[in-house]
Amino acid sequence: MLVPVAVLEGQVIPDQLTRLLSETTVVLLAYHEIPEQTAPEQAREQFEPKVRDELDELVSAFEAAGATVETRLVFTHDADQTTERIATEADCDAVLLSNPAPTIARVIVPIKEDINLETITKVAAAVGRREDIELTLFHAAEEDDAVAEGERLLDEVANELAVLGVCREHVSRVVVVAQNPLQALIEGAADHDVVVMGEEKPTLRGRLFGETSDRVAEQTVGPVLVVRRPLDPEADDADADTDDSG
């Protein structure tokens, strides 16, 4: 799990969220976004001691909860680009979009289709094996005729979660019919504490209105674990982040 933290902006990871990720390998990305005119080396010289202190406290909290922790410290001109680069380099299954989490007891996992289902199930199992967590598998069908297929899909995921050590009694399944799947998810997530969802391919709509995961994080006001989609081997790597150091 990649956990990006803007350490010099007062961002914190709630204790409940630290415990939720306690059975995973956590890659802590402590970053500080700097102006274009500032060289990363200059920022590192100025801010690194303070960032190191903040990072050490985060590491101690995660290790005390039982997580295996790796760290990255980066000064960057583009936080989003850096997050994607580190997630790829560290081979992370998911990236945390952190929000306040006073309590964490119910996790909703929207399942759209078979794409990346194995990794989504793996991440859901990593957080759902805790005895105090209830998982809701959620599917929005666009029409009544698609409900049966949605139920089959959720049954498949529930069975795999059981194989991965999640108690069947802690897993529920919800299939709804909705013309607007995103709105249906936001409404379904209203009484849940965390969302585990798959990353979608970039679209023009996403560039204009924000990626689906970002919109879910904004409207549900809870943490979102975004399960990364498989890398496209033909993707252009011209946007590789070269402006930061870490």
C-alpha positions as a Markdown table, in Angstrom:
| # | Residue | x | y | z |
|---|---|---|---|---|
| 1 | Met | 0.0 | 0.0 | 0.0 |
| 2 | Leu | 1.4 | 3.4 | -0.9 |
| 3 | Val | 0.6 | 6.0 | 1.7 |
| 4 | Pro | 1.5 | 9.5 | 0.5 |
| 5 | Val | 1.8 | 12.1 | 3.2 |
| 6 | Ala | 2.3 | 15.9 | 2.8 |
| 7 | Val | 4.4 | 16.0 | 5.9 |
| 8 | Leu | 5.1 | 19.7 | 6.1 |
| 9 | Glu | 1.4 | 20.6 | 5.6 |
| 10 | Gly | 0.2 | 19.1 | 8.8 |
| 11 | Gln | -1.3 | 16.0 | 7.1 |
| 12 | Val | -1.7 | 13.1 | 9.5 |
| 13 | Ile | -2.7 | 9.4 | 9.1 |
| 14 | Pro | -5.5 | 8.6 | 11.6 |
| 15 | Asp | -4.7 | 5.8 | 14.1 |
| 16 | Gln | -7.8 | 3.9 | 12.9 |
| 17 | Leu | -6.4 | 3.9 | 9.4 |
| 18 | Thr | -2.9 | 2.9 | 10.6 |
| 19 | Arg | -4.5 | -0.2 | 12.3 |
| 20 | Leu | -6.6 | -1.0 | 9.2 |
| 21 | Leu | -3.4 | -1.3 | 7.2 |
| 22 | Ser | -1.5 | -3.2 | 9.9 |
| 23 | Glu | -1.4 | -6.5 | 7.9 |
| 24 | Thr | 0.1 | -5.0 | 4.8 |
| 25 | Thr | 3.4 | -3.7 | 3.6 |
| 26 | Val | 3.1 | 0.0 | 3.7 |
| 27 | Val | 5.3 | 2.3 | 1.5 |
| 28 | Leu | 5.3 | 5.7 | 3.3 |
| 29 | Leu | 5.8 | 8.5 | 0.7 |
| 30 | Ala | 6.8 | 11.6 | 2.7 |
| 31 | Tyr | 6.7 | 14.4 | 0.1 |
| 32 | His | 6.8 | 18.2 | 0.0 |
| 33 | Glu | 5.6 | 20.0 | -3.1 |
| 34 | Ile | 7.9 | 22.9 | -4.0 |
| 35 | Pro | 7.6 | 25.8 | -6.5 |
| 36 | Glu | 8.9 | 25.4 | -10.0 |
| 37 | Gln | 11.7 | 27.8 | -9.4 |
| 38 | Thr | 13.0 | 25.9 | -6.4 |
| 39 | Ala | 15.5 | 23.1 | -7.0 |
| 40 | Pro | 14.8 | 19.8 | -5.2 |
| 41 | Glu | 18.3 | 19.8 | -3.8 |
| 42 | Gln | 17.8 | 23.3 | -2.3 |
| 43 | Ala | 14.5 | 22.1 | -0.7 |
| 44 | Arg | 16.1 | 19.0 | 0.6 |
| 45 | Glu | 18.9 | 21.0 | 2.3 |
| 46 | Gln | 16.4 | 23.3 | 3.9 |
| 47 | Phe | 13.6 | 20.9 | 5.0 |
| 48 | Glu | 15.0 | 17.4 | 5.2 |
| 49 | Pro | 15.8 | 17.3 | 9.0 |
| 50 | Lys | 12.2 | 18.2 | 9.8 |
| 51 | Val | 10.7 | 15.9 | 7.2 |
| 52 | Arg | 12.9 | 13.0 | 8.6 |
| 53 | Asp | 11.5 | 13.6 | 12.1 |
| 54 | Glu | 7.9 | 13.5 | 10.8 |
| 55 | Leu | 8.6 | 10.4 | 8.8 |
| 56 | Asp | 10.2 | 8.6 | 11.7 |
| 57 | Glu | 7.1 | 9.2 | 13.8 |
| 58 | Leu | 4.9 | 7.8 | 11.0 |
| 59 | Val | 7.1 | 4.7 | 10.7 |
| 60 | Ser | 6.9 | 4.1 | 14.4 |
| 61 | Ala | 3.1 | 4.3 | 14.4 |
| 62 | Phe | 2.8 | 1.8 | 11.6 |
| 63 | Glu | 5.4 | -0.6 | 12.9 |
| 64 | Ala | 3.7 | -0.5 | 16.4 |
| 65 | Ala | 0.4 | -1.5 | 14.7 |
| 66 | Gly | 2.2 | -4.5 | 13.0 |
| 67 | Ala | 2.8 | -3.3 | 9.5 |
| 68 | Thr | 6.0 | -3.8 | 7.5 |
| 69 | Val | 7.2 | -0.3 | 6.4 |
| 70 | Glu | 9.2 | 1.0 | 3.6 |
| 71 | Thr | 9.9 | 4.8 | 3.2 |
| 72 | Arg | 10.5 | 7.3 | 0.4 |
| 73 | Leu | 11.3 | 11.0 | 1.0 |
| 74 | Val | 10.7 | 13.3 | -2.0 |
| 75 | Phe | 10.8 | 17.0 | -2.8 |
| 76 | Thr | 8.8 | 17.5 | -6.0 |
| 77 | His | 7.3 | 19.9 | -8.4 |
| 78 | Asp | 4.4 | 17.6 | -9.1 |
| 79 | Ala | 3.0 | 15.5 | -6.3 |
| 80 | Asp | 0.6 | 13.5 | -8.4 |
| 81 | Gln | 3.3 | 12.5 | -10.9 |
| 82 | Thr | 5.6 | 11.6 | -8.0 |
| 83 | Thr | 2.9 | 9.5 | -6.4 |
| 84 | Glu | 2.4 | 7.5 | -9.6 |
| 85 | Arg | 6.1 | 7.1 | -10.1 |
| 86 | Ile | 6.8 | 5.8 | -6.6 |
| 87 | Ala | 3.7 | 3.5 | -6.8 |
| 88 | Thr | 5.1 | 2.0 | -10.0 |
| 89 | Glu | 8.7 | 1.7 | -8.7 |
| 90 | Ala | 7.6 | 0.1 | -5.4 |
| 91 | Asp | 5.1 | -2.2 | -7.2 |
| 92 | Cys | 2.2 | -1.1 | -4.9 |
| 93 | Asp | -1.2 | -2.7 | -5.3 |
| 94 | Ala | -3.1 | 0.4 | -4.0 |
| 95 | Val | -2.7 | 4.0 | -3.1 |
| 96 | Leu | -4.3 | 5.6 | -0.2 |
| 97 | Leu | -6.4 | 8.8 | -0.5 |
| 98 | Ser | -6.4 | 9.8 | 3.1 |
| 99 | Asn | -9.4 | 11.5 | 4.8 |
| 100 | Pro | -10.4 | 11.7 | 8.5 |
| 101 | Ala | -11.5 | 8.4 | 9.9 |
| 102 | Pro | -12.9 | 8.7 | 13.4 |
| 103 | Thr | -14.0 | 5.0 | 13.4 |
| 104 | Ile | -13.4 | 2.2 | 10.9 |
| 105 | Ala | -15.8 | -0.7 | 11.1 |
| 106 | Arg | -17.4 | -0.9 | 7.6 |
| 107 | Val | -15.6 | -1.1 | 4.3 |
| 108 | Ile | -17.4 | -0.9 | 0.9 |
| 109 | Val | -15.8 | -2.5 | -2.1 |
| 110 | Pro | -17.4 | -1.6 | -5.4 |
| 111 | Ile | -17.0 | -4.2 | -8.1 |
| 112 | Lys | -17.7 | -3.2 | -11.7 |
| 113 | Glu | -16.5 | -6.1 | -13.8 |
| 114 | Asp | -13.8 | -8.7 | -14.1 |
| 115 | Ile | -11.0 | -6.2 | -14.8 |
| 116 | Asn | -8.3 | -6.3 | -12.1 |
| 117 | Leu | -10.6 | -8.3 | -9.9 |
| 118 | Glu | -7.8 | -10.4 | -8.5 |
| 119 | Thr | -5.9 | -7.4 | -7.1 |
| 120 | Ile | -9.0 | -5.7 | -5.8 |
| 121 | Thr | -10.0 | -8.9 | -4.0 |
| 122 | Lys | -6.4 | -9.2 | -2.6 |
| 123 | Val | -6.5 | -5.6 | -1.2 |
| 124 | Ala | -10.0 | -6.1 | 0.2 |
| 125 | Ala | -8.9 | -9.2 | 2.0 |
| 126 | Ala | -5.8 | -7.5 | 3.5 |
| 127 | Val | -8.1 | -5.0 | 5.3 |
| 128 | Gly | -11.1 | -7.4 | 5.8 |
| 129 | Arg | -9.3 | -10.1 | 7.7 |
| 130 | Arg | -9.5 | -8.0 | 10.8 |
| 131 | Glu | -12.2 | -9.3 | 13.1 |
| 132 | Asp | -13.7 | -5.8 | 13.7 |
| 133 | Ile | -14.2 | -5.1 | 10.0 |
| 134 | Glu | -17.3 | -5.7 | 7.9 |
| 135 | Leu | -17.0 | -5.8 | 4.1 |
| 136 | Thr | -19.8 | -4.8 | 1.7 |
| 137 | Leu | -19.4 | -5.9 | -1.9 |
| 138 | Phe | -21.2 | -3.5 | -4.1 |
| 139 | His | -22.3 | -3.6 | -7.7 |
| 140 | Ala | -24.4 | -1.1 | -9.7 |
| 141 | Ala | -26.1 | -2.8 | -12.7 |
| 142 | Glu | -27.4 | -0.5 | -15.4 |
| 143 | Glu | -30.6 | -2.5 | -16.0 |
| 144 | Asp | -32.6 | -5.2 | -14.4 |
| 145 | Asp | -31.4 | -7.9 | -16.8 |
| 146 | Ala | -27.8 | -7.3 | -15.6 |
| 147 | Val | -28.6 | -8.0 | -11.9 |
| 148 | Ala | -28.0 | -11.7 | -12.1 |
| 149 | Glu | -24.6 | -11.2 | -13.6 |
| 150 | Gly | -23.8 | -8.7 | -10.9 |
| 151 | Glu | -24.8 | -11.2 | -8.2 |
| 152 | Arg | -22.6 | -13.8 | -9.9 |
| 153 | Leu | -19.6 | -11.4 | -9.9 |
| 154 | Leu | -20.1 | -10.6 | -6.2 |
| 155 | Asp | -20.4 | -14.3 | -5.3 |
| 156 | Glu | -17.1 | -15.0 | -7.0 |
| 157 | Val | -15.4 | -12.3 | -5.0 |
| 158 | Ala | -17.0 | -13.4 | -1.7 |
| 159 | Asn | -15.7 | -17.0 | -2.3 |
| 160 | Glu | -12.2 | -15.8 | -3.1 |
| 161 | Leu | -12.2 | -13.6 | 0.1 |
| 162 | Ala | -13.1 | -16.7 | 2.1 |
| 163 | Val | -10.1 | -18.5 | 0.6 |
| 164 | Leu | -7.9 | -15.5 | 1.6 |
| 165 | Gly | -9.0 | -15.7 | 5.2 |
| 166 | Val | -12.0 | -13.3 | 5.4 |
| 167 | Cys | -14.8 | -14.6 | 7.6 |
| 168 | Arg | -17.9 | -15.2 | 5.4 |
| 169 | Glu | -20.2 | -13.8 | 8.1 |
| 170 | His | -18.4 | -10.4 | 7.8 |
| 171 | Val | -19.1 | -10.1 | 4.1 |
| 172 | Ser | -22.4 | -8.8 | 2.6 |
| 173 | Arg | -23.4 | -8.3 | -1.0 |
| 174 | Val | -25.4 | -5.5 | -2.5 |
| 175 | Val | -26.6 | -5.2 | -6.1 |
| 176 | Val | -28.5 | -2.1 | -7.2 |
| 177 | Val | -29.9 | -0.9 | -10.5 |
| 178 | Ala | -28.7 | 2.6 | -11.3 |
| 179 | Gln | -28.2 | 4.7 | -14.4 |
| 180 | Asn | -25.5 | 6.7 | -12.5 |
| 181 | Pro | -23.2 | 4.1 | -10.9 |
| 182 | Leu | -21.0 | 6.8 | -9.3 |
| 183 | Gln | -23.9 | 8.4 | -7.5 |
| 184 | Ala | -25.2 | 5.0 | -6.5 |
| 185 | Leu | -21.7 | 4.2 | -5.0 |
| 186 | Ile | -21.6 | 7.5 | -3.1 |
| 187 | Glu | -25.0 | 6.9 | -1.7 |
| 188 | Gly | -24.0 | 3.3 | -0.8 |
| 189 | Ala | -20.8 | 4.5 | 0.9 |
| 190 | Ala | -22.7 | 7.0 | 3.1 |
| 191 | Asp | -22.9 | 4.5 | 6.0 |
| 192 | His | -19.4 | 3.1 | 5.4 |
| 193 | Asp | -16.1 | 4.3 | 6.7 |
| 194 | Val | -13.7 | 3.3 | 3.9 |
| 195 | Val | -14.0 | 2.7 | 0.2 |
| 196 | Val | -11.7 | 0.1 | -1.6 |
| 197 | Met | -12.1 | 0.7 | -5.4 |
| 198 | Gly | -10.3 | 0.0 | -8.6 |
| 199 | Glu | -8.5 | 2.6 | -10.6 |
| 200 | Glu | -10.1 | 3.5 | -13.9 |
| 201 | Lys | -8.4 | 4.3 | -17.2 |
| 202 | Pro | -7.9 | 8.0 | -17.8 |
| 203 | Thr | -10.7 | 9.6 | -19.7 |
| 204 | Leu | -11.5 | 13.1 | -21.0 |
| 205 | Arg | -14.3 | 13.3 | -18.5 |
| 206 | Gly | -11.8 | 12.4 | -15.7 |
| 207 | Arg | -9.4 | 15.2 | -16.8 |
| 208 | Leu | -12.3 | 17.7 | -16.9 |
| 209 | Phe | -14.2 | 16.7 | -13.7 |
| 210 | Gly | -11.6 | 14.7 | -11.7 |
| 211 | Glu | -10.9 | 11.0 | -11.5 |
| 212 | Thr | -13.7 | 8.8 | -10.1 |
| 213 | Ser | -11.7 | 7.9 | -7.0 |
| 214 | Asp | -11.0 | 11.6 | -6.2 |
| 215 | Arg | -14.6 | 12.4 | -6.6 |
| 216 | Val | -15.6 | 9.5 | -4.3 |
| 217 | Ala | -13.0 | 10.7 | -1.7 |
| 218 | Glu | -14.4 | 14.3 | -1.9 |
| 219 | Gln | -18.0 | 13.3 | -1.6 |
| 220 | Thr | -17.8 | 10.5 | 0.9 |
| 221 | Val | -15.3 | 12.3 | 3.1 |
| 222 | Gly | -13.7 | 9.0 | 4.1 |
| 223 | Pro | -10.4 | 7.3 | 3.2 |
| 224 | Val | -10.3 | 5.6 | -0.2 |
| 225 | Leu | -7.9 | 2.8 | -1.2 |
| 226 | Val | -7.4 | 3.0 | -4.9 |
| 227 | Val | -6.4 | -0.3 | -6.4 |
| 228 | Arg | -4.1 | 0.4 | -9.3 |
| 229 | Arg | -5.0 | -1.0 | -12.7 |
| 230 | Pro | -2.4 | -3.1 | -14.6 |
| 231 | Leu | 0.2 | -1.1 | -16.4 |
| 232 | Asp | -0.3 | -0.6 | -20.1 |
| 233 | Pro | 2.9 | -1.9 | -21.7 |
| 234 | Glu | 2.3 | 0.5 | -24.6 |
| 235 | Ala | 1.8 | 3.5 | -22.4 |
| 236 | Asp | 4.0 | 6.5 | -23.2 |
| 237 | Asp | 6.5 | 7.1 | -20.4 |
| 238 | Ala | 7.4 | 10.6 | -21.6 |
| 239 | Asp | 5.9 | 12.0 | -18.4 |
| 240 | Ala | 8.3 | 10.3 | -16.1 |
| 241 | Asp | 9.0 | 12.5 | -13.0 |
| 242 | Thr | 12.5 | 13.8 | -13.2 |
| 243 | Asp | 12.2 | 17.0 | -11.1 |
| 244 | Asp | 12.3 | 15.5 | -7.6 |
| 245 | Ser | 14.9 | 13.7 | -5.6 |
| 246 | Gly | 14.4 | 10.9 | -3.1 |
